[in-house]
Amino acid sequence: MSIPSSPSDRDAAADLIARLTRAHRTLAVAESLTGGALLAALVAVPGASAVLRGGVVAYDTALKHSLLGVDAGLLAEHGPVHPEVAAAMARGVRAAAAVDGAPADLGLATTGVAGPEPQGAAPVGLVFVAVADAEGEAVRELRLHGDRAAIRAQSVEAALALLVERLDGSRE
């Protein structure tokens, strides 16, 4: 079952696509707990293909390493729900979405625990969202509440908000 996008998510995604289009910047998305919902929110916007390169749903921890280049030692030591993992996913998806040798301008990532059970030491509702660009990355830790669907939907909203903040801080 898919996560219904809220009007605020649709508005945020539409605003982001418009801003990226004006700035001639590209975006790629790496997702874990959101399972494609973040990419779906962006793809729902007409004209998204002008800036959205694509995405990777690395739900299995091993794929975070093999597809996104997250360090295997980092994953072994901390598990998939960690701020450094989120940052590495955002960096890795930029490279994974390279076209003609040029990475995507921005990478956006989600990792966390939607429940219903904790994952190792990570409690339900612990989520990290990250954005990366050529200047570096930003990671936000979230402690979300609600059922699985609510945590996933809030994670999408938080990732979009983090990207807006990154764009606001850049010379768009």
N, C-alpha and C positions, 0 to 999 in steps of 0.2 A: 504494500500500500504506500502510495507516495504522500509526501507532506504537502498539504495545501499551502500555497504561498499566501501570505497576508497582504492586504493592500499596502502596508508600509514596506514590506519586502519588495513588492513589485515597483513601488515608487523609488525605493533606494536603488534597485537594480537598473531601472530606466535612467535615473540620474547618473549613475556610474557609467553606463554605456555611453550616454551623451557626452559626459566629461572626457572619457577616454578617446572617443571619436574626435572631439575638438582638439585634443592634445596629441593625436596621432600616436597613441600608446597602446600596446597590446597586453593582454592578460591571459594567464593560464591558471588553472585551479587544481589543487591536490586535496582530496577529501578522504577521510576515514569515517568517523561516526555519522557524518551527514549523507554518506552514500550516494552522492550525485545530486542532492537537493540544492546545493549552492550553485552548481553549474546549471541546473534546470531553471533556477530563478533568473539567472543571467540570460540563458538562451530564450526564455519567454519574451524577451524584449526585442521588438522588431529592429533590425539593423545591428544586432549583436555580432554578426559575422564579420563586421568591419574591424573589430578589435579583439574578439574572443578567439584565442587560438585553440582551446580545448581543455581537457581535463583528464586527470587520472584518479580513479577511485581505488585507493590502496587500502582496502579494508583489512586484509591479512597483513600482519606485521612484516612478514618476509618481503612483501611487495614494496613496502616503504624503502627497503634496501635495494632490491633488484630493479625497480622502476624509477625510483626517485633519488637514489644515491645516498639515502640516510645511512650513516656509519653503522655497521653491524655491531661494533663494540658499544656504541651509544645505546642502541636498541637492547642489547644483552644486559647492559648495566642498569638502565632506567626504565625499560619497557617503552611502548609506543605512546604513552600519555605523559609527555614531558615537554617543557618549553623548547628545549634544544631540538627535539624531534620535529615540532611544529615549524620552527625556523628552517631546519634542513629540508623539510617537505616543500616549503615555499620556494627555497632556492632551487631545489631539485626539479620542480615542475617548470621553472623558467627554462632550464636547460632541456628538459624532456620535450618541451614545446618549441624547440628551436626550428626556425625555417631558414633555409639557406645559410646555416651556421650562426644565425642571430637568435639569441634567446628571446623569450617573451620579455617585454619591459617590466612586467609585474607578475609575481607569483602570489597566490592566495591559498592558504591551507587551513584545514581543520583536523584536529585529533582530540579524542576524549572518550568518555564513558557515558553512553545514553541510558544504560541499564537494560534490564532490570537488576542485574547483579554487578558488583564491583569487578574491576579487572585488575587482578593482583592487588597492589597496595592503593591503586587509584579508585576513589569512591565514585559512585554514581553522581553525575553532574559536574565532575571535574573535566573541563574542556580548555584547550589552548587553540587560539586562532592566531595566524601569523600572516604577515605580508612581507615580501622581499622585492627589492629592486636593485639597480646597480650601486646605490649608495649604502645598502645594508638591509636590515630587516627590523621589524617590530613584532613583538609577541604579546598577546594579552591572555592572562589567566582568568577563567570564569568559573564561578561556583553556581551552577544552575539548579533550579528546582522544578519539579513536575514529573510527569510520566515521560516515557521514552520519546514520544512524538513531540512533546513540548520542549524537551532538552535539545532535540535535533533542530527544531524550528528556531529556537533562541540562538543556537550556534550559527545558523545561516545569517540571522539578523546581525549578530555580533561581528561576523566576518565581513559583511558588507559595510558595517559602520567603521571597522578598522581600516578598510580600504579607503573610505571617504576621508578619514583622518590623515592617512598617508598622502592622499592627493592634495588635501588642504595644506599640508606642510611642505609640498614640493612646488616648484615653479611650473605648474601645469600649463 
